[in-house]
C-alpha cells in the first residue's frame, strides 16, 4: 500500500464520511509507537509526575521507560512566532498590524505541521463515566416535587409586593428544597453526607508532610491573591456616577426597601447591593469605594476555583491549575473584578454553572444538572449579562445530543435538562413577578442596547451585528474597546503570552475536534462568541462594543483554551527527554512564561490602567478629603457645597468620600446666594474655570479666601473658598 500524502490525511480529517481514517505515527520514537499521556492530578499537578508504570507480571524485573520523542522545535517556534505577532498587535500608536497578522498566520502553519507530526497535540477528552444504575424517581419523590411546585406558585403570588421579606423568602427556599428533593437521584454507592462530615471533623493524625508540589500550589494561590487584592484601595483610584447610584440602592435596603430589582439608573440586579448592605449592617463595613471593590473582587476571585474544577474536568488537574493561574493574574478579569460594580458576577456564574453542567453531561448525574440549575436561577440576580446563560445551556445540550457521545444517553440528558430548567425557574419566579409588574424597568438596560428604546438605530441591524462580531472577536489581540473605567482603551484583552497560547490552543481544539468529533471541543469554541453576545448585541451603541465586562463570561473558555495549549506543549516537551528530566524542562518553560506574563499583566493593571484612569476620572476623593477635614473641624456638614459646573465631578461622590453616603453637595450656580441664610463657617469647592461662581462668591463673602488645591493629577486642580464664622 502506498504511503499516504499530506493531502490524503487532510481529506480523511475534513471528509471522514468519504475517505478512510489515516493515522500518522509520531516521528521516530526511540521505542514503541505510542506514549500514554502524562498524568497530573491533585496538588501534584504542579510537578506533573511522570507516567505511571503499567503493572508487571509476577517475578518480572521492572525496566526503565526509555520512550523518547523528537524535541518539539516546531511547536516552540510556532509559539514564539505567535508571541511576536501578538506583541505587534499591541497599542494602536505602535502597531505594525499587517506584519503581526502575517506572523500569526505563519505560526498557525507551524502549529498544523507540528500537529500532523504528532508533536503538539491535545489528549483525547474523557469519555462518559460508567455508573451504577441510578435510583428511579418514585411516587414519594413525585409528590414531594409537586408540593414544591405548588409552594413556588404560592410564593410567586406573595412576591406581588415586589419586595423580599422573611416570609416570602422562606417560602421560596422551602419550595426550592422540595423541588430539589423531588428531582434529585440518590446514589447508594455514595456514603452518607452526615457520616462524611463527622469523618472530616475528626482530628487528623499529628504527622505533617510538606511536599514541594504543595508549596508550589500555595505559592500559585498567593500569586493570584496578590494580583487580585494588592493595592485594592488605590487601583482603581476614583469612583464614578455608577458608584453613587449603587450607594443609593444600598441605603434604600438599609432603610427597609428590600426590592427584588432596582430600577434606578437603567435597572440593576440586587445581589451585590444585598451583600454590601449585609457587610455594613452585620459587620460594620463602611459604605465606601473600598467596600464595593472588596465585594466585587471577592466575587471575581471565587470564579477561579470553579475555573480550576472545570479545567480539571476537561483536561486534568494541571489544565485546571494553569487556567487558574493564567486567569488569576490576567489584566482582563482583574480590572473587571476591581471596579466595584456587579460585573464579575458574569464571570462567577459562567464558571460555576458551566462546571456543573459539563460534569453533569459527562457523568450523566442529574444532581449536577440540579446544581447547575440553582446557579442559573441565582445568576439572574447578579448581572444583566447573565441573561445569556440559558442560551449557553441550550447550546451545550444540543451539541451533546447531535454528537455520538450521547448515544444511549439522550433521553437521560433531556430529563436532566428538564430538572435544570425547573429548578432555575423556581429561583427566577420573584424576578418574573417583577417583570409582569414592571417590564420596562427590568428590560430597559437590555433593550436600550439591543433596540431603539433610548436612541434610534441608524444603520442596518445586520450590518452593525456583523461588525460587532468582528470587533468582539478581535479584542483578544487587537482592541478591547474604549470604555476607559474598566479597560485600557484600545489595548488587547490578552497579554503577549496568554494571547499567543489562546490562538495556538484554538487551533489545537479545532484539530482535535476534526479528529475525534467530540461535542465538548465544539462547545468550547462556540461558547466564546455566545458569551460575548451581551457586548455584541449593543446595536444601538456600537461604540460600547467590545468591552471587558459584558464579555466577562467568555473569560472562562478563553483561559481554558490557554491552559490546554500550555499543558499540551508541556507534554510534548516532557516526551522528548528521558525519565523525569522532561518534566523539569517543561515546568521550567511554563514558569518562565508565567513569570513573563505576570510582569506584563502587573504593569498593565498597576501602572498603565491606573495612570490612564487617573487622567480620565475626576478626583472626588481629594475633594471629599478636603470636605471631611472641614467637617471634622467644625462639625457642620450642611455648610459644605460643590458648585456645579458642566462635565465636572459628581457631587454625590464628594459627599460619599467625605463620609456622608447618600448626601449631595451640589450647589447650582444660580443658588449661591441662598447660602447667605446659613450661619457659621462655610466651604465651597469650585472649578478653576468657573469665573462666574468665583465673582459671585467674592461679592457675597468679601472676607472669604480662595485657595488652589494642587491635585496629584496635574489637570485636576480645584479651588477652595472658605468663609469664616463671622460671615453670615
C-alpha positions as CSV (number, residue, x, y, z in Angstrom):
1,X,0.0,0.0,0.0
2,X,1.4,3.4,-1.0
3,X,2.3,5.8,1.8
4,X,-0.5,8.5,2.1
5,X,0.3,12.1,1.3
6,X,-0.5,15.1,3.4
7,X,-3.5,15.8,1.2
8,X,-4.8,12.3,1.8
9,X,-4.5,12.9,5.5
10,X,-6.3,16.2,5.4
11,X,-9.1,14.7,3.3
12,X,-9.5,11.9,5.9
13,X,-9.9,14.6,8.6
14,X,-12.1,17.1,6.8
15,X,-14.3,14.5,5.0
16,X,-14.4,11.4,7.1
17,X,-17.7,10.2,5.5
18,X,-15.9,9.9,2.2
19,X,-12.3,8.9,2.9
20,X,-11.0,6.3,5.4
21,X,-9.3,7.4,8.5
22,X,-5.5,7.7,8.3
23,X,-3.4,7.6,11.4
24,X,0.1,9.2,11.3
25,X,2.7,7.9,13.8
26,X,4.9,10.4,15.6
27,X,8.4,10.8,14.1
28,X,10.9,8.2,15.2
29,X,10.3,7.4,18.8
30,X,13.2,5.5,20.4
31,X,11.0,2.6,21.4
32,X,7.3,1.7,20.8
33,X,4.8,3.6,18.7
34,X,2.7,5.2,21.4
35,X,3.0,7.0,24.7
36,X,0.4,7.4,27.4
37,X,-0.4,11.0,28.3
38,X,1.4,12.4,31.3
39,X,-0.9,12.2,34.3
40,X,-1.4,15.1,36.5
41,X,-3.8,15.2,39.3
42,X,-4.4,16.9,42.7
43,X,-1.8,19.1,44.2
44,X,0.9,17.1,42.4
45,X,-0.2,18.8,39.3
46,X,2.4,21.4,39.9
47,X,5.2,18.9,39.2
48,X,3.1,16.7,36.8
49,X,4.7,13.5,37.8
50,X,6.0,11.1,35.1
51,X,3.7,8.4,33.6
52,X,2.6,5.7,35.9
53,X,4.2,2.3,35.0
54,X,2.0,-0.5,33.9
55,X,1.6,-3.5,36.2
56,X,4.2,-6.1,35.6
57,X,3.8,-9.9,35.8
58,X,4.8,-11.6,39.0
59,X,8.6,-12.1,39.1
60,X,9.3,-9.7,36.2
61,X,12.1,-7.2,36.5
62,X,11.0,-3.6,36.0
63,X,12.7,-1.8,33.2
64,X,13.1,2.0,33.0
65,X,10.9,3.7,30.4
66,X,13.0,4.9,27.5
67,X,10.4,6.1,25.1
68,X,11.6,9.5,23.8
69,X,10.1,11.6,21.1
70,X,11.9,14.2,19.0
71,X,12.4,17.7,20.6
72,X,9.2,19.7,19.7
73,X,11.1,22.5,17.8
74,X,8.1,23.2,15.5
75,X,5.8,23.8,18.5
76,X,8.2,26.1,20.3
77,X,8.9,28.0,17.1
78,X,5.1,28.3,16.5
79,X,4.5,29.7,20.0
80,X,7.5,32.1,19.7
81,X,6.2,33.5,16.4
82,X,2.6,33.8,17.9
83,X,4.0,35.8,20.8
84,X,5.8,38.1,18.4
85,X,2.7,38.5,16.3
86,X,0.6,39.2,19.5
87,X,3.2,41.8,20.6
88,X,3.0,43.6,17.2
89,X,-0.8,43.9,17.6
90,X,-0.3,46.0,20.7
91,X,-1.3,49.6,21.3
92,X,-2.6,51.5,18.2
93,X,0.2,54.0,18.1
94,X,2.8,51.3,18.0
95,X,1.2,48.8,15.7
96,X,2.6,47.1,12.7
97,X,-0.5,45.1,12.4
98,X,-0.1,43.7,8.9
99,X,3.3,42.2,9.8
100,X,1.8,40.9,13.1
101,X,-1.0,39.2,11.3
102,X,1.4,37.6,8.8
103,X,3.5,36.2,11.6
104,X,0.4,34.8,13.3
105,X,-0.5,33.0,10.0
106,X,3.0,31.6,9.8
107,X,2.8,30.4,13.4
108,X,-0.6,28.7,12.6
109,X,1.0,26.9,9.7
110,X,3.8,25.6,12.0
111,X,1.2,24.6,14.5
112,X,-0.6,22.5,11.9
113,X,2.7,21.0,10.9
114,X,3.6,20.0,14.4
115,X,0.1,18.5,14.9
116,X,0.5,16.4,11.8
117,X,3.8,15.2,13.0
118,X,2.2,14.2,16.3
119,X,4.3,16.7,18.2
120,X,1.9,19.3,19.7
121,X,-1.5,17.7,20.3
122,X,-4.3,17.6,22.8
123,X,-5.0,14.4,24.6
124,X,-8.4,12.9,23.8
125,X,-11.3,14.1,26.1
126,X,-12.7,11.9,28.9
127,X,-15.4,9.5,27.9
128,X,-18.6,9.2,29.8
129,X,-18.2,7.6,33.2
130,X,-19.6,4.1,33.7
131,X,-22.1,4.4,36.6
132,X,-24.3,2.2,38.8
133,X,-27.8,2.4,37.5
134,X,-29.4,5.4,39.3
135,X,-32.4,5.1,41.5
136,X,-35.6,5.9,39.6
137,X,-38.0,8.5,40.8
138,X,-40.8,7.0,42.8
139,X,-44.3,8.2,43.9
140,X,-42.8,9.8,47.0
141,X,-40.3,11.8,45.1
142,X,-43.1,12.9,42.7
143,X,-45.4,14.1,45.4
144,X,-42.6,16.0,47.1
145,X,-41.7,17.7,43.8
146,X,-45.4,18.6,43.1
147,X,-45.7,20.1,46.6
148,X,-42.6,22.1,45.9
149,X,-44.0,23.4,42.6
150,X,-47.3,24.3,44.4
151,X,-45.4,26.3,47.1
152,X,-43.4,28.0,44.4
153,X,-46.6,29.2,42.8
154,X,-47.8,30.5,46.2
155,X,-44.5,32.3,46.7
156,X,-44.9,33.8,43.2
157,X,-48.2,35.3,44.3
158,X,-46.9,36.6,47.6
159,X,-44.0,38.3,45.8
160,X,-46.6,40.7,44.4
161,X,-45.2,43.3,46.8
162,X,-42.1,43.3,44.7
163,X,-40.1,43.2,48.0
164,X,-38.2,40.5,49.8
165,X,-39.3,39.7,53.3
166,X,-38.7,36.8,55.7
167,X,-41.9,35.1,54.9
168,X,-41.8,35.0,51.1
169,X,-38.1,34.3,51.0
170,X,-38.5,31.4,53.4
171,X,-41.4,30.1,51.4
172,X,-39.3,30.3,48.2
173,X,-36.4,28.4,49.8
174,X,-38.8,25.7,51.1
175,X,-40.3,25.3,47.7
176,X,-36.8,25.1,46.1
177,X,-35.8,22.4,48.7
178,X,-38.9,20.3,48.0
179,X,-38.4,20.6,44.2
180,X,-34.8,19.5,44.6
181,X,-35.7,16.6,46.9
182,X,-38.3,15.5,44.3
183,X,-35.9,15.6,41.4
184,X,-32.5,14.5,42.8
185,X,-31.3,11.0,42.4
186,X,-29.8,9.2,45.4
187,X,-26.8,7.0,44.7
188,X,-26.4,4.1,47.0
189,X,-22.7,3.9,46.3
190,X,-22.2,7.3,47.8
191,X,-21.6,7.5,51.6
192,X,-23.9,9.4,53.8
193,X,-23.1,13.1,53.9
194,X,-23.6,13.3,57.7
195,X,-21.0,10.5,58.2
196,X,-18.7,12.2,55.8
197,X,-19.0,15.4,57.8
198,X,-18.3,13.6,61.1
199,X,-15.2,12.0,59.5
200,X,-13.9,15.4,58.4
201,X,-14.4,16.8,61.9
202,X,-12.3,14.2,63.4
203,X,-8.8,15.5,64.3
204,X,-6.1,14.5,61.8
205,X,-3.1,12.5,62.7
206,X,-0.2,14.5,64.0
207,X,2.2,13.5,61.3
208,X,2.9,16.5,59.0
209,X,4.2,16.0,55.4
210,X,5.1,19.0,53.3
211,X,5.6,18.3,49.6
212,X,7.3,20.5,47.1
213,X,4.2,20.3,45.0
214,X,2.1,21.6,47.9
215,X,4.4,24.5,48.4
216,X,4.3,25.4,44.7
217,X,0.5,25.2,44.8
218,X,0.4,27.6,47.8
219,X,2.8,29.9,46.0
220,X,0.5,29.9,43.0
221,X,-2.5,30.8,45.1
222,X,-0.5,33.5,46.9
223,X,0.4,35.0,43.5
224,X,-3.2,35.1,42.4
225,X,-4.3,36.6,45.7
226,X,-1.6,39.2,45.3
227,X,-2.8,40.2,41.9
228,X,-6.4,40.4,42.8
229,X,-6.1,42.3,46.1
230,X,-2.9,44.2,46.1
231,X,-3.4,48.0,46.3
232,X,-7.2,47.4,46.1
233,X,-7.7,50.7,47.9
234,X,-5.8,52.5,45.2
235,X,-6.5,50.7,41.9
236,X,-8.8,52.0,40.5
237,X,-8.4,55.2,42.4
238,X,-11.8,57.0,41.9
239,X,-15.5,56.3,41.8
240,X,-17.8,57.4,39.0
241,X,-21.5,58.1,38.9
242,X,-22.4,54.4,38.7
243,X,-21.0,54.0,42.2
244,X,-23.1,56.9,43.5
245,X,-26.2,55.1,42.2
246,X,-25.1,51.9,43.9
247,X,-24.8,53.6,47.3
248,X,-28.3,54.9,46.9
249,X,-29.6,51.4,46.3
250,X,-27.6,50.0,49.3
251,X,-29.0,52.8,51.5
252,X,-32.6,52.0,50.4
253,X,-32.0,48.4,51.5
254,X,-30.7,49.6,54.9
255,X,-33.8,51.8,55.2
256,X,-36.1,48.7,54.7
257,X,-36.7,48.9,51.0
258,X,-35.8,45.2,50.2
259,X,-36.6,45.4,46.5
260,X,-36.5,42.4,44.1
261,X,-34.9,44.6,41.4
262,X,-33.6,48.2,41.4
263,X,-34.9,50.3,38.5
264,X,-32.7,53.2,39.2
265,X,-30.1,54.1,36.5
266,X,-31.5,51.8,33.8
267,X,-32.2,48.9,36.1
268,X,-29.9,46.9,38.3
269,X,-29.9,43.4,39.7
270,X,-29.9,43.2,43.5
271,X,-27.3,40.6,44.7
272,X,-24.4,43.0,45.1
273,X,-26.4,45.5,47.0
274,X,-27.6,43.0,49.5
275,X,-24.0,41.7,50.0
276,X,-22.8,45.3,50.6
277,X,-25.7,46.1,52.9
278,X,-25.1,42.9,54.9
279,X,-21.4,43.7,55.4
280,X,-22.4,47.2,56.6
281,X,-25.3,46.1,58.9
282,X,-23.8,43.0,60.4
283,X,-20.0,43.5,60.2
284,X,-19.7,47.3,60.3
285,X,-18.1,47.8,56.9
286,X,-18.3,51.5,55.9
287,X,-20.2,52.4,52.7
288,X,-17.0,53.3,50.8
289,X,-15.5,52.6,47.4
290,X,-13.2,50.1,49.1
291,X,-16.1,48.0,50.4
292,X,-17.7,47.9,46.9
293,X,-14.3,46.8,45.5
294,X,-13.8,44.2,48.2
295,X,-17.2,42.6,47.3
296,X,-16.6,42.6,43.6
297,X,-13.0,41.4,43.9
298,X,-14.1,38.5,46.1
299,X,-16.8,37.5,43.5
300,X,-14.2,37.7,40.7
301,X,-11.8,35.6,42.8
302,X,-14.4,33.0,43.6
303,X,-14.8,32.3,39.9
304,X,-11.3,31.0,39.8
305,X,-11.8,27.8,41.8
306,X,-14.6,26.8,39.5
307,X,-12.4,27.6,36.5
308,X,-9.9,25.2,38.1
309,X,-12.5,22.5,38.6
310,X,-13.8,22.9,35.0
311,X,-10.3,22.7,33.6
312,X,-9.7,19.6,35.7
313,X,-13.0,18.1,34.3
314,X,-12.0,18.8,30.8
315,X,-8.2,18.2,30.7
316,X,-6.9,17.1,34.1
317,X,-5.7,18.9,37.2
318,X,-2.8,20.5,35.5
319,X,-5.0,22.1,32.9
320,X,-7.3,23.4,35.7
321,X,-4.3,24.7,37.6
322,X,-2.8,26.5,34.6
323,X,-6.2,28.1,33.8
324,X,-6.4,29.2,37.5
325,X,-3.0,30.9,37.3
326,X,-3.3,32.5,33.9
327,X,-6.8,33.9,34.6
328,X,-5.8,34.8,38.2
329,X,-3.0,37.2,37.1
330,X,-4.6,38.4,33.8
331,X,-5.4,42.1,33.3
332,X,-8.8,41.4,31.7
333,X,-10.6,39.7,34.6
334,X,-8.6,41.6,37.2
335,X,-9.7,45.1,36.2
336,X,-13.3,43.9,35.8
337,X,-13.3,42.5,39.3
338,X,-11.7,45.6,40.9
339,X,-14.1,48.2,39.7
340,X,-16.7,47.7,42.5
341,X,-19.8,47.0,40.3
342,X,-21.9,43.9,39.7
343,X,-19.8,43.0,36.6
344,X,-17.8,40.0,37.9
345,X,-21.0,38.1,38.7
346,X,-21.0,37.2,35.0
347,X,-17.6,35.5,35.3
348,X,-18.5,33.8,38.5
349,X,-21.8,32.3,37.4
350,X,-20.5,31.4,34.0
351,X,-17.6,29.4,35.5
352,X,-19.7,27.8,38.3
353,X,-22.6,26.8,36.2
354,X,-20.5,25.5,33.3
355,X,-18.6,23.3,35.7
356,X,-21.7,21.5,37.0
357,X,-23.2,21.4,33.5
358,X,-20.2,19.9,31.8
359,X,-19.7,17.4,34.6
360,X,-23.4,16.5,34.6
361,X,-23.3,15.9,30.8
362,X,-20.1,13.8,31.1
363,X,-21.2,11.7,34.1
364,X,-24.9,11.7,33.5
365,X,-25.6,12.6,37.1
366,X,-28.8,14.5,37.4
367,X,-27.7,16.1,40.7
368,X,-25.0,18.0,38.8
369,X,-27.7,19.4,36.5
370,X,-29.7,20.4,39.5
371,X,-26.7,22.3,40.9
372,X,-26.3,24.0,37.5
373,X,-30.0,25.0,37.6
374,X,-29.6,26.5,41.1
375,X,-26.6,28.6,39.8
376,X,-28.5,29.6,36.7
377,X,-31.5,30.8,38.7
378,X,-29.3,32.8,41.1
379,X,-27.4,34.3,38.2
380,X,-30.4,36.4,37.2
381,X,-29.9,38.4,40.4
382,X,-26.2,39.1,39.7
383,X,-25.7,41.0,36.5
384,X,-27.8,41.5,33.3
385,X,-25.2,39.8,31.1
386,X,-26.1,36.5,32.8
387,X,-29.4,36.5,30.9
388,X,-27.4,34.9,28.0
389,X,-26.6,31.8,30.2
390,X,-29.9,29.9,29.4
391,X,-28.9,30.1,25.7
392,X,-25.5,28.7,26.6
393,X,-27.1,25.7,28.4
394,X,-29.3,25.0,25.4
395,X,-26.3,25.2,23.0
396,X,-24.4,22.7,25.2
397,X,-27.3,20.2,25.3
398,X,-28.0,20.5,21.6
399,X,-24.3,19.9,20.7
400,X,-24.2,16.9,23.0
401,X,-27.4,15.4,21.6
402,X,-26.2,15.6,17.9
403,X,-22.8,14.0,18.6
404,X,-22.1,10.3,19.0
405,X,-21.0,10.7,22.7
406,X,-24.8,11.0,23.6
407,X,-25.7,7.7,22.0
408,X,-27.8,5.7,24.5
409,X,-28.0,8.7,26.9
410,X,-30.1,11.2,25.0
411,X,-33.4,10.7,26.9
412,X,-31.5,10.9,30.2
413,X,-29.9,14.2,29.1
414,X,-33.3,15.7,28.2
415,X,-34.7,14.6,31.5
416,X,-31.8,16.1,33.4
417,X,-32.1,19.3,31.3
418,X,-35.8,19.5,32.4
419,X,-34.7,19.2,36.0
420,X,-32.2,22.0,35.5
421,X,-34.9,24.3,33.9
422,X,-37.4,23.6,36.6
423,X,-35.0,24.4,39.5
424,X,-33.8,27.6,37.8
425,X,-37.4,28.7,37.2
426,X,-38.3,28.3,40.9
427,X,-35.5,30.8,41.7
428,X,-36.5,33.0,38.9
429,X,-40.1,33.4,40.0
430,X,-39.6,36.5,42.1
431,X,-38.0,38.3,39.2
432,X,-40.7,37.0,36.8
433,X,-43.3,38.6,39.1
434,X,-41.3,41.9,38.9
435,X,-41.2,41.6,35.1
436,X,-45.0,41.3,34.9
437,X,-45.4,44.4,37.1
438,X,-42.5,46.5,35.7
439,X,-41.4,45.1,32.3
440,X,-39.8,48.3,31.1
441,X,-37.8,48.7,34.3
442,X,-36.4,45.2,34.0
443,X,-35.7,45.2,30.3
444,X,-34.6,48.8,29.8
445,X,-30.9,48.2,30.1
446,X,-31.0,45.3,27.7
447,X,-33.4,46.7,25.0
448,X,-31.8,50.2,25.2
449,X,-28.7,48.5,23.8
450,X,-30.3,46.0,21.5
451,X,-33.1,48.2,20.2
452,X,-34.3,51.8,19.9
453,X,-35.6,52.3,23.5
454,X,-33.1,55.0,24.1
455,X,-31.8,56.2,20.7
456,X,-32.8,55.1,17.2
457,X,-30.6,52.7,15.3
458,X,-29.4,54.4,12.2
459,X,-27.5,51.7,10.2
460,X,-28.9,48.3,9.1
461,X,-29.1,46.0,12.2
462,X,-27.5,43.1,10.3
463,X,-24.5,45.2,9.3
464,X,-24.0,46.5,12.8
465,X,-24.2,43.0,14.2
466,X,-21.6,41.6,11.7
467,X,-19.2,44.5,12.6
468,X,-19.8,44.0,16.3
469,X,-19.0,40.3,16.0
470,X,-15.7,41.0,14.2
471,X,-14.7,43.7,16.7
472,X,-15.5,41.5,19.6
473,X,-13.6,38.5,18.3
474,X,-10.6,40.8,17.6
475,X,-10.4,42.2,21.1
476,X,-8.1,39.4,22.3
477,X,-5.1,40.6,20.3
478,X,-6.2,43.9,18.9
479,X,-8.6,46.3,20.7
480,X,-10.7,45.8,23.9
481,X,-12.7,48.9,23.3
482,X,-12.8,52.4,24.6
483,X,-14.7,52.1,27.9
484,X,-11.9,53.6,30.0
485,X,-13.2,53.0,33.5
486,X,-12.9,49.2,33.0
487,X,-10.1,48.8,30.5
488,X,-7.0,50.4,29.0
489,X,-8.6,52.0,25.9
490,X,-7.7,50.2,22.6
491,X,-5.4,47.7,24.2
492,X,-5.7,43.9,23.6
493,X,-7.6,42.0,26.2
494,X,-4.9,39.3,26.4
495,X,-1.2,39.8,27.1
496,X,1.6,38.5,24.9
497,X,1.9,35.0,26.4
498,X,-1.8,34.3,27.1
499,X,-2.8,35.7,23.7
500,X,-0.3,33.5,21.8
501,X,-1.4,30.5,23.8
502,X,-5.0,31.3,23.1
503,X,-4.6,31.3,19.4
504,X,-2.4,28.2,19.5
505,X,-5.0,26.5,21.8
506,X,-7.8,27.4,19.5
507,X,-6.0,25.8,16.6
508,X,-5.4,22.6,18.7
509,X,-9.0,22.4,19.8
510,X,-10.1,22.7,16.1
511,X,-7.7,19.9,15.1
512,X,-8.8,17.7,17.9
513,X,-12.5,18.2,17.0
514,X,-11.8,17.3,13.4
515,X,-10.1,14.1,14.6
516,X,-12.4,12.9,17.3
517,X,-15.7,14.9,16.8
518,X,-16.3,15.4,20.5
519,X,-19.1,17.8,21.4
520,X,-17.1,19.5,24.1
521,X,-14.4,20.8,21.7
522,X,-17.0,22.4,19.5
523,X,-18.8,23.8,22.6
524,X,-15.6,25.3,23.9
525,X,-15.2,27.2,20.6
526,X,-18.8,28.2,20.2
527,X,-19.2,29.3,23.8
528,X,-16.8,32.2,23.3
529,X,-18.9,34.2,20.8
530,X,-22.1,33.2,22.7
531,X,-20.7,34.6,26.0
532,X,-19.7,37.7,24.2
533,X,-23.2,38.4,22.9
534,X,-24.1,40.8,25.7
535,X,-21.4,43.1,24.2
536,X,-22.0,42.1,20.5
537,X,-25.7,42.9,20.8
538,X,-25.1,46.5,21.7
539,X,-26.6,47.5,18.4
540,X,-27.8,51.0,19.4
541,X,-24.5,51.8,21.0
542,X,-21.8,50.0,18.9
543,X,-19.1,52.2,20.4
544,X,-19.7,50.2,23.7
545,X,-18.6,47.0,21.9
546,X,-16.3,45.4,22.7
547,X,-15.9,45.9,26.4
548,X,-14.3,43.7,29.0
549,X,-17.2,43.4,31.4
550,X,-20.1,42.4,29.0
551,X,-17.7,39.8,27.5
552,X,-16.5,38.7,31.0
553,X,-18.2,35.2,30.8
554,X,-16.0,34.4,27.8
555,X,-13.0,34.6,30.1
556,X,-13.9,31.0,31.1
557,X,-13.5,29.2,27.8
558,X,-10.7,31.6,26.7
559,X,-8.4,30.7,29.7
560,X,-9.3,27.0,29.5
561,X,-8.0,27.1,25.9
562,X,-4.9,28.9,27.1
563,X,-4.3,26.2,29.7
564,X,-5.0,23.4,27.2
565,X,-2.3,24.8,24.9
566,X,0.2,25.2,27.7
567,X,-0.4,21.8,29.1
568,X,-0.1,20.0,25.8
569,X,3.1,21.9,25.0
570,X,4.5,20.7,28.3
571,X,3.5,17.1,27.4
572,X,5.3,17.5,24.1
573,X,8.5,18.7,25.8
574,X,8.3,16.0,28.6
575,X,8.1,13.3,25.9
576,X,11.3,14.4,24.3
577,X,13.5,13.9,27.4
578,X,14.3,10.7,29.3
579,X,12.9,9.9,32.7
580,X,11.8,12.9,34.8
581,X,14.1,15.4,33.1
582,X,11.4,16.3,30.6
583,X,9.1,17.3,33.4
584,X,11.7,19.7,34.8
585,X,12.3,21.3,31.4
586,X,8.5,21.5,30.8
587,X,7.8,23.2,34.1
588,X,10.8,25.5,33.7
589,X,9.4,26.7,30.4
590,X,5.9,27.1,32.0
591,X,7.2,29.0,35.0
592,X,9.2,31.3,32.7
593,X,6.2,32.1,30.6
594,X,4.0,32.6,33.7
595,X,6.7,35.0,35.1
596,X,6.9,36.9,31.8
597,X,3.1,37.0,31.7
598,X,2.9,38.2,35.3
599,X,5.3,41.1,34.7
600,X,3.3,42.3,31.7
601,X,-0.1,42.0,33.5
602,X,1.3,43.7,36.6
603,X,2.4,46.6,34.5
604,X,-0.9,46.8,32.7
605,X,-3.0,46.8,35.8
606,X,-1.0,48.7,38.4
607,X,0.8,51.1,36.1
608,X,-0.9,51.7,32.7
609,X,-4.5,51.2,33.8
610,X,-4.1,53.2,37.0
611,X,-2.4,56.0,35.2
612,X,-5.0,56.2,32.4
613,X,-7.8,56.0,34.9
614,X,-6.4,58.9,36.9
615,X,-6.2,61.0,33.8
616,X,-9.8,60.3,32.8
617,X,-11.6,60.4,36.1
618,X,-12.4,63.3,38.4
619,X,-10.7,63.5,41.8
620,X,-13.7,63.3,44.0
621,X,-11.6,61.6,46.7
622,X,-9.4,64.6,47.1
623,X,-12.4,66.9,47.2
624,X,-14.0,64.6,49.7
625,X,-11.0,64.6,51.9
626,X,-11.0,68.5,52.0
627,X,-14.7,68.4,52.9
628,X,-14.0,65.7,55.6
629,X,-11.3,67.7,57.2
630,X,-13.6,70.8,57.2
631,X,-16.5,68.8,58.7
632,X,-14.2,67.3,61.3
633,X,-13.0,70.7,62.3
634,X,-16.4,72.5,62.6
635,X,-18.9,69.6,62.6
636,X,-21.3,71.3,60.2
637,X,-21.6,69.2,57.0
638,X,-24.6,71.3,55.9
639,X,-22.2,74.2,55.2
640,X,-20.2,72.3,52.5
641,X,-21.0,72.8,48.8
642,X,-19.6,71.9,45.5
643,X,-20.6,74.5,42.9
644,X,-21.9,72.7,39.8
645,X,-20.1,73.0,36.6
646,X,-20.7,71.2,33.2
647,X,-18.9,67.9,32.8
648,X,-17.3,68.1,36.1
649,X,-17.2,65.9,39.3
650,X,-20.3,64.0,40.6
651,X,-21.1,66.0,43.7
652,X,-22.6,62.9,45.4
653,X,-19.3,61.2,45.2
654,X,-17.6,64.1,47.0
655,X,-20.1,63.7,49.9
656,X,-19.5,60.0,50.0
657,X,-15.8,60.4,50.1
658,X,-16.4,62.9,53.0
659,X,-18.1,60.1,54.9
660,X,-21.7,61.0,54.3
661,X,-23.1,58.5,51.8
662,X,-26.4,59.5,50.3
663,X,-25.7,63.2,50.7
664,X,-25.4,65.5,47.7
665,X,-23.1,68.5,48.0
666,X,-24.3,70.1,44.7
667,X,-24.9,73.8,44.7
668,X,-26.3,75.2,41.5
669,X,-24.6,78.4,40.4
670,X,-28.0,80.3,40.5
671,X,-28.5,79.3,44.1
672,X,-25.2,80.5,45.5
673,X,-27.0,83.5,47.2
674,X,-29.2,81.1,49.2
675,X,-26.1,80.2,51.3
676,X,-26.3,83.6,52.9
677,X,-29.1,82.2,55.2
678,X,-26.7,79.6,56.6
679,X,-24.8,80.7,59.6
680,X,-21.3,79.6,60.6
681,X,-18.2,78.8,58.6
682,X,-18.7,77.6,55.1
683,X,-16.7,75.7,52.5
684,X,-17.2,76.0,48.7
685,X,-15.4,73.8,46.1
686,X,-15.2,75.4,42.7
687,X,-13.9,74.5,39.3
688,X,-11.0,76.8,38.4
689,X,-12.6,77.6,35.1
690,X,-15.9,78.8,36.7
691,X,-15.2,82.5,36.7
692,X,-18.8,83.5,37.3
693,X,-19.0,81.5,40.5
694,X,-15.7,83.0,41.7
695,X,-17.0,86.5,41.1
696,X,-20.3,85.8,42.8
697,X,-18.6,84.4,45.9
698,X,-16.2,87.3,46.2
699,X,-19.2,89.7,46.1
700,X,-21.2,87.8,48.6
701,X,-18.4,87.0,51.0
702,X,-15.7,89.7,50.8
703,X,-13.9,88.2,53.8
704,X,-13.7,84.7,52.2
705,X,-10.5,83.3,51.0
706,X,-9.6,81.3,47.8
707,X,-7.0,78.6,47.9
708,X,-5.9,76.5,44.9
709,X,-5.7,72.8,45.8
710,X,-3.0,71.2,43.7
711,X,-4.1,67.7,42.8
712,X,-1.8,64.7,42.4
713,X,-3.0,64.7,38.8
714,X,-1.7,67.8,37.0
715,X,-5.0,68.7,35.3
716,X,-7.3,68.1,38.2
717,X,-6.7,71.2,40.5
718,X,-9.7,72.8,42.1
719,X,-10.4,75.9,44.1
720,X,-11.4,76.0,47.8
721,X,-13.3,79.0,49.1
722,X,-13.6,79.2,52.9
723,X,-15.8,81.7,54.8
724,X,-15.1,82.3,58.4
725,X,-17.8,82.1,61.1
726,X,-18.1,85.9,61.3
727,X,-19.7,85.9,57.8
728,X,-23.4,85.4,57.6
